[in-house]
Amino acid sequence: QIRYRETEAEPFRPVLTTNFKEGVSFATFTPDNKLVYAITNLGRDKSALVLMDPATCEELEQLYTNDKYDLGGLWYSDAQKKLLGVSYEGHKGKTRHFFDKATEEMLGRMEKHLRGYEIGIGGSNKAEDKYIVYAGGDRTMGAYYFYDVKSDTMTKLADLAPWIDEQQMAEMTPVTYTSRDGLEIEGYLTLPVGKTLHNAKNLPVVVNPHGGPWARDSWGFNPEVQFLANRGCAVLQMNFRGSTGFGRKFTEIAYGKWGQTMQDDITDGVNWLIEKGIADPSKIAIYGGSYGGYATLQGIVKDPDLYACAVDYVGVSNLFSFLQTIPPYWKPMLDMMYEMVGNPEKDAQMLRENSPALNAERIKTPLLVVQGANDPRVNINESNQMVDALRKRGVHVDYMVKDNEGHGFHNEENRFDFYRA
């Protein structure tokens, strides 16, 4: 809810109340302090930059929108008191739309100094003639530079990971494929160094669906992906339906579709790799964390012959118990969870059919389950249920539990144990 008051002497009054599918983010006031620049998806599919009256939340003018991606950040000059640009995350990094020609030219000069890298602005002085600039990419964790506008000089300050030789790192290639129902899915394929889309044949593949699921994978440096590629594996990541940044429709068509069309998007990506001849059909693994862990389990339930092995990392296994054991700070959002995942009473059959622990008899793929004992989001009972259901059938399953971890491993010794396993 957005509340507004004209003066400090007045109480705040409600102006706009949204539901969880809608968003209005006030970025900054206009120079006269009367209107605001806001990023919103009210009444539209993709979030747009608009001019809005904060007293009424009436949209006065749409300033920019992209037909494919939601907008992200806004660039406003405090020194010049004007809007400079807006940005969004596309298939390969950040794209900017400029409202100010001089700023666009300045960024162009920065890019000339750092060709081949994606740049970002870390900060500036008050006069906005000196900047901290970040330069990164898919094969480096990046570096920070100092840029002087007047002299047009770029001075390197520090590498974030100087021990990494980017020439030894693998490229992350943006790819697109079509799901079985015609939806375009954007993803990322990382091949071992020396391999390309043209010469890669019959490689072992790790399919790595992201967590969330209301999140997204992005182009850029990913240490885990690099680790796997260095071991000779191709790594496929995809922004299946439900991923964020692609508009409301792309997110909302995934509501109530855990393990169904969301899972099909993952499977269709695997089959695309097989059809391309890039994947060795006998050496495909699936590995993911949180929702990605759920997708891993559901993958070996729905398509037991597709995967040679699987790694479930802090993943959901039973949609009923998951909804019953959500952390206290999620309780106010329970109705939202029911709509996005499913209602245990109204959607009981659907939830049962798409709970891997309740369909464990279909699993025959070698499986490693990894869990933090203190996980507040995905309770350890989710992993216990999965392991117990398999072991009761006499199926061997490796199970790693770390007592001093929560939702994901953060202690280095535990992470080393995990990657060794």
matplotlib code that plots the C-alpha trace (Angstrom):
import matplotlib.pyplot as plt

x = [0.0, 1.2, 0.3, 0.7, 0.6, 1.1, 2.8, 4.3, 1.4, -1.1, -1.6, -0.7, -3.7, -3.9, -3.7, -3.1, -3.4, -2.1, -2.2, 0.9, 0.8, 1.0, 3.8, 4.5, 8.0, 8.6, 12.1, 12.5, 10.7, 10.7, 12.9, 9.8, 8.9, 5.4, 5.4, 7.4, 9.1, 7.8, 8.3, 5.0, 3.2, -0.3, -2.6, 0.1, 2.1, 5.7, 6.7, 7.2, 8.6, 5.9, 5.3, 2.9, 1.1, 1.9, -1.1, -3.5, -1.1, -2.7, -0.4, 0.2, 2.6, 4.4, 8.0, 9.4, 8.6, 10.2, 8.1, 10.0, 11.4, 10.4, 12.3, 14.8, 16.8, 16.5, 19.3, 18.7, 21.1, 21.0, 23.6, 21.6, 18.2, 17.0, 16.3, 19.2, 18.1, 16.5, 17.7, 16.4, 18.0, 17.8, 19.1, 22.7, 23.2, 21.9, 20.5, 20.0, 17.6, 18.8, 16.9, 20.0, 22.3, 25.4, 25.0, 24.7, 27.9, 29.7, 28.8, 30.0, 33.4, 33.5, 32.7, 35.6, 38.0, 36.6, 35.7, 34.3, 33.0, 29.6, 29.9, 28.0, 28.1, 29.1, 28.9, 30.0, 31.1, 28.5, 29.6, 29.1, 32.4, 34.2, 32.8, 33.4, 32.9, 32.4, 33.5, 32.5, 31.4, 30.8, 34.4, 35.5, 34.2, 35.1, 37.1, 36.5, 37.8, 38.0, 36.7, 37.5, 34.9, 36.9, 40.2, 38.4, 40.8, 40.0, 42.2, 42.0, 41.4, 41.1, 40.2, 37.5, 39.2, 42.7, 43.6, 41.1, 42.5, 39.5, 41.3, 40.8, 37.1, 34.2, 31.8, 28.2, 26.1, 22.6, 20.3, 16.6, 14.3, 10.6, 8.6, 6.1, 3.2, 5.0, 6.4, 9.8, 12.3, 15.5, 18.4, 22.2, 24.5, 28.0, 30.4, 33.8, 36.7, 37.3, 33.8, 31.2, 27.7, 29.1, 31.7, 30.3, 29.0, 27.9, 29.0, 28.0, 25.4, 24.4, 20.9, 20.7, 17.2, 17.2, 15.5, 12.7, 11.0, 10.0, 13.6, 15.7, 19.0, 21.2, 24.2, 27.4, 30.1, 28.9, 31.5, 29.5, 28.9, 32.6, 33.5, 31.3, 32.4, 36.1, 35.3, 34.2, 30.4, 28.1, 25.7, 22.2, 20.2, 16.8, 14.3, 11.2, 7.8, 7.3, 10.8, 10.7, 11.7, 9.6, 6.3, 3.3, 1.8, 5.1, 5.1, 1.4, 0.9, 3.1, 0.7, -0.5, 1.8, 4.7, 5.9, 3.7, 4.2, 7.1, 8.8, 8.0, 10.0, 13.0, 12.5, 12.1, 15.4, 17.1, 15.5, 16.6, 20.2, 19.9, 18.4, 21.3, 23.7, 25.4, 24.2, 25.2, 21.7, 23.3, 25.2, 22.7, 22.5, 20.0, 21.0, 19.2, 18.7, 15.4, 12.8, 15.6, 15.9, 12.2, 12.5, 15.4, 13.2, 10.2, 12.4, 13.4, 9.7, 8.3, 11.1, 13.0, 14.8, 16.1, 18.6, 21.7, 21.9, 20.4, 21.4, 18.6, 20.0, 17.6, 14.6, 10.9, 9.6, 6.0, 3.9, 1.5, 4.1, 6.0, 2.9, 2.4, 6.0, 6.7, 8.6, 6.7, 7.6, 5.8, 2.5, 0.9, 1.5, -0.2, -3.1, -0.6, 1.3, -2.0, -2.6, 0.9, 1.6, -1.8, -4.5, -4.1, -7.9, -9.1, -6.1, -5.3, -5.1, -2.9, -0.5, -0.4, 0.4, 3.2, 4.9, 8.0, 8.0, 4.5, 5.5, 8.8, 8.0, 8.7, 12.2, 15.1, 17.8, 20.8, 20.2, 22.2, 20.1, 21.7, 20.1, 20.9, 19.4, 18.4, 16.7, 13.8, 12.4, 12.6, 12.3, 14.6, 11.5, 11.2, 14.5, 13.9, 10.6, 12.2, 15.1, 12.8, 10.3, 13.2, 15.0, 11.7, 11.7, 15.2, 16.5, 20.0, 20.1, 23.1, 22.1, 24.3, 23.0, 25.0, 23.8, 25.2, 23.6, 20.2, 18.8, 22.0, 25.6, 27.6, 30.5, 33.4, 34.2, 30.7, 30.7, 34.0, 32.3, 29.3, 31.3, 33.6, 30.5]
y = [0.0, 3.5, 6.3, 10.0, 13.2, 16.8, 18.1, 16.6, 17.9, 15.7, 12.0, 9.6, 8.5, 5.4, 6.2, 2.9, -0.8, -3.4, -7.2, -9.4, -9.5, -5.8, -3.4, 0.3, 1.4, 5.1, 5.8, 9.6, 12.8, 15.3, 18.4, 20.4, 17.7, 17.5, 14.3, 11.0, 8.8, 5.3, 1.8, -0.1, -2.9, -1.6, -2.2, -3.7, -6.9, -5.4, -3.0, 0.5, 3.9, 6.4, 9.8, 9.6, 11.9, 10.6, 12.3, 10.1, 7.5, 8.6, 7.7, 10.9, 9.7, 6.6, 7.5, 4.1, 0.4, -2.6, -5.0, -8.1, -7.4, -5.7, -2.5, -2.6, 0.4, 4.1, 6.6, 10.1, 13.0, 14.8, 17.3, 18.1, 17.4, 15.4, 11.9, 10.3, 6.8, 3.5, -0.1, -3.7, -7.1, -8.7, -12.1, -11.0, -8.5, -5.1, -2.8, 0.9, 3.4, 7.0, 10.2, 12.3, 12.4, 13.6, 10.7, 8.2, 9.6, 9.5, 5.8, 5.2, 6.6, 4.4, 1.4, 2.2, 1.9, -1.4, -3.1, -6.6, -6.1, -5.2, -2.1, -0.7, 2.5, 1.8, 5.5, 9.0, 12.2, 15.0, 16.8, 13.6, 14.1, 11.2, 7.6, 4.2, 1.8, -2.0, -4.1, -7.8, -10.6, -14.3, -15.3, -13.0, -11.8, -8.4, -5.4, -1.8, 1.3, 5.0, 7.2, 10.9, 12.5, 15.7, 13.9, 10.8, 8.5, 5.1, 3.8, 0.3, 0.0, -3.7, -7.1, -8.9, -12.3, -11.7, -15.4, -16.3, -16.3, -15.5, -17.1, -20.4, -19.8, -21.0, -18.7, -18.6, -18.5, -17.1, -19.7, -19.9, -22.9, -23.4, -25.4, -28.0, -25.6, -22.9, -20.7, -19.2, -20.1, -18.2, -20.0, -20.2, -22.9, -23.1, -25.4, -26.5, -24.3, -25.0, -26.2, -24.2, -24.6, -25.8, -28.4, -29.6, -33.2, -35.9, -34.0, -34.9, -32.3, -30.9, -29.4, -26.7, -25.3, -22.2, -21.7, -19.4, -20.3, -16.6, -15.6, -15.9, -17.0, -14.3, -14.0, -13.5, -15.1, -18.2, -20.0, -23.2, -23.3, -22.7, -25.5, -28.0, -26.8, -27.2, -30.8, -31.3, -30.9, -28.7, -26.8, -25.8, -23.2, -22.0, -19.3, -21.6, -20.1, -18.5, -16.8, -13.1, -10.2, -11.3, -9.7, -10.7, -13.2, -15.2, -15.4, -16.0, -18.8, -20.8, -20.4, -23.8, -25.5, -26.8, -30.0, -29.6, -27.1, -25.6, -29.0, -29.5, -26.3, -27.9, -31.2, -29.5, -27.8, -31.1, -32.6, -29.6, -30.3, -33.9, -33.0, -30.6, -33.5, -31.5, -33.8, -37.4, -38.9, -41.4, -38.8, -36.1, -35.1, -32.7, -30.6, -27.7, -26.0, -25.0, -24.9, -26.2, -29.2, -29.8, -29.6, -32.2, -34.6, -34.0, -34.5, -38.0, -38.8, -37.6, -38.7, -41.5, -42.5, -39.0, -38.5, -40.6, -39.1, -36.3, -34.0, -32.5, -29.6, -28.3, -29.1, -29.5, -33.0, -32.9, -29.9, -30.5, -30.5, -27.7, -25.4, -26.5, -25.8, -22.4, -20.0, -17.7, -14.6, -16.2, -16.8, -13.4, -14.6, -18.0, -17.1, -15.9, -19.2, -21.1, -19.3, -19.6, -23.2, -24.7, -25.0, -28.2, -28.6, -27.4, -28.7, -31.8, -34.2, -31.9, -31.4, -35.1, -35.9, -33.4, -34.2, -36.3, -38.0, -39.3, -40.7, -42.2, -45.5, -44.0, -43.1, -45.2, -42.6, -42.5, -39.6, -37.5, -35.5, -32.5, -30.6, -28.1, -29.2, -25.7, -24.8, -22.4, -22.3, -25.9, -27.9, -30.9, -33.1, -32.5, -34.3, -36.9, -37.8, -38.2, -40.4, -42.5, -43.1, -44.4, -46.5, -48.2, -49.6, -50.7, -48.0, -46.7, -42.9, -40.9, -38.3, -35.5, -33.4, -30.6, -29.7, -26.1, -25.1, -23.6, -23.0, -23.6, -24.2, -21.2, -22.7, -23.4, -26.8, -27.9, -26.6, -28.4, -31.7, -31.1, -30.5, -33.5, -35.6]
z = [0.0, -0.8, 1.6, 1.1, 3.0, 1.9, 5.1, 8.2, 10.2, 8.3, 8.9, 6.0, 4.0, 1.8, -1.9, -3.7, -2.6, -4.9, -5.0, -5.1, -8.9, -9.2, -8.4, -8.1, -7.2, -6.7, -7.9, -7.3, -7.3, -10.2, -9.6, -8.4, -5.8, -7.2, -9.3, -9.1, -11.6, -11.0, -12.4, -12.5, -14.2, -13.3, -16.2, -18.4, -18.9, -18.8, -16.1, -17.5, -16.5, -15.9, -14.5, -11.6, -9.2, -5.7, -4.2, -6.3, -7.9, -11.2, -14.1, -16.2, -18.8, -19.9, -20.5, -21.7, -21.8, -23.5, -25.4, -24.1, -20.6, -17.4, -16.6, -13.7, -12.6, -13.2, -13.6, -12.2, -11.9, -8.6, -9.9, -13.0, -11.6, -14.5, -15.7, -17.5, -18.4, -17.5, -17.8, -18.0, -17.9, -21.3, -22.6, -22.4, -19.6, -19.0, -21.7, -21.2, -22.7, -22.4, -22.1, -22.1, -25.1, -23.1, -20.7, -23.5, -25.1, -21.7, -21.3, -24.8, -23.9, -20.9, -23.0, -25.4, -22.5, -21.5, -24.8, -24.5, -20.9, -19.5, -17.5, -14.5, -12.5, -8.9, -7.7, -8.4, -6.7, -6.1, -9.2, -11.3, -13.1, -11.5, -11.4, -9.9, -12.8, -12.7, -15.7, -15.8, -18.1, -18.3, -17.9, -15.1, -11.7, -12.9, -11.8, -10.5, -12.3, -11.6, -14.5, -14.9, -17.2, -17.9, -18.9, -20.2, -18.3, -16.9, -14.1, -12.8, -9.0, -8.3, -9.6, -7.6, -8.2, -9.6, -9.3, -12.0, -15.6, -17.8, -20.7, -18.9, -18.3, -20.5, -22.4, -21.4, -24.6, -24.6, -26.3, -27.2, -27.8, -28.1, -25.6, -26.7, -26.4, -28.5, -25.7, -26.3, -23.6, -23.1, -21.5, -21.2, -22.5, -21.1, -23.0, -22.0, -23.2, -26.9, -27.6, -29.6, -30.7, -34.0, -32.9, -29.5, -29.9, -27.4, -24.3, -20.8, -19.7, -16.3, -16.5, -13.8, -13.2, -11.0, -7.6, -6.7, -8.9, -9.1, -10.0, -13.1, -14.4, -15.9, -18.2, -16.3, -14.3, -12.4, -10.4, -10.1, -13.8, -14.5, -12.1, -14.0, -17.4, -16.3, -15.6, -19.2, -18.8, -20.8, -18.5, -19.5, -17.5, -18.6, -17.6, -17.6, -17.4, -14.0, -14.2, -13.5, -15.7, -18.7, -17.7, -15.7, -18.2, -18.4, -14.6, -14.0, -16.5, -14.1, -11.1, -10.0, -12.6, -10.4, -11.9, -15.0, -17.8, -15.7, -15.8, -19.4, -20.2, -18.6, -20.3, -23.7, -23.2, -22.6, -25.7, -27.7, -26.7, -27.7, -31.1, -31.7, -31.1, -28.3, -25.4, -25.0, -24.2, -21.8, -19.8, -18.7, -15.1, -13.4, -10.4, -8.7, -5.4, -3.6, -6.4, -8.6, -6.2, -6.6, -10.4, -10.1, -8.2, -10.4, -13.4, -12.4, -11.5, -14.8, -17.1, -15.3, -18.5, -19.4, -16.6, -15.7, -12.2, -10.1, -7.3, -5.1, -3.1, -0.3, -2.6, -1.9, -2.2, -0.8, -1.8, 1.1, 3.9, 2.2, 2.4, 6.1, 7.2, 5.5, 7.8, 10.1, 8.1, 5.1, 7.0, 5.8, 2.3, 2.6, 0.4, -2.2, -1.9, -2.4, -5.6, -6.9, -5.8, -5.0, -2.3, -0.2, -0.1, -3.5, -5.5, -3.5, -6.5, -8.4, -5.5, -4.8, -8.5, -8.5, -5.1, -5.8, -2.4, -3.0, -6.4, -5.4, -7.0, -10.4, -9.5, -10.7, -11.3, -9.0, -6.6, -4.1, -1.6, 0.2, 3.1, 5.8, 9.2, 10.1, 6.8, 7.6, 4.1, 3.0, 6.2, 6.6, 6.6, 2.8, 2.2, 4.9, 3.3, -0.1, 1.3, 3.4, 0.5, -1.6, 1.1, 2.0, -1.5, -1.1, -3.4, -2.6, -2.2, -0.9, 1.7, 3.0, 6.0, 7.6, 11.1, 10.9, 7.6, 6.6, 3.1, 1.2, 2.4, 3.5, 5.5, 3.2, 4.6, 3.9, 0.4, -0.2, 1.0, -1.2, -4.4, -3.7, -3.3]

ax = plt.figure().add_subplot(projection="3d")
ax.plot(x, y, z, "-o")
ax.set_aspect("equal")
plt.show()
